[in-house]
């Protein structure tokens, strides 16, 4: 099993998310080799400057081939079937002839039942920490048509009985202005921002919760529409139910005929 992560330069969130899901996979599949690879070239470059080496997916697959592995199951911790996921599938396809069987598990939000599981997991986790006010989940976003997944998640949050929850993305749709329009119509003037991302890295700490004027937190405060704007900095990968869903996707790919 090769687990593919976008990666992060933040050691604290890495331990709680990436390292945690790697350990969960090893526990779920005893006797099977479990390895990881990271996709972000920028993050890999920064880590290399610190003296930390991580393989990208192509390097990891070439290494597995050279070491005699013939059956590979790839599970990504991507959230949606966006640009990153499609690029990974292309990368795997280019090396598929090196193996007898190579499969790719689905990202977190794929089938409608995945959305239901994630809605329950996120709302329970956030409500434990803060039951009041409106909540905005901030995703990465994608230029791909799959950005519609975020709007679907917003819809399902409300359909499952959570009208106080909304979704926005840093690089896609819904954008900041779309989220602000929804939030202004809400009854509560208390707002909590949280990442809809596997790790709470640069996007969560800077784009969402940073102190500069361009961060979402600062923009919401400057809009004067809210009495308070708080943040919950925790990646989705910290939630046990989310980890279990990735394990379930891996099992489904493994069992598929």
Helices and strands as residue ranges (DSSP letters): E 2-5, H 11-16, H 18-28, E 35-38, H 41-49, H 57-66, E 71-76, H 83-94, G 96-98, E 101-104, H 112-129, E 134-139, G 145-147, H 148-159, E 165-169, H 176-184, E 190-195, H 202-202, I 203-208, H 216-222, E 228-232, G 236-238, H 240-255
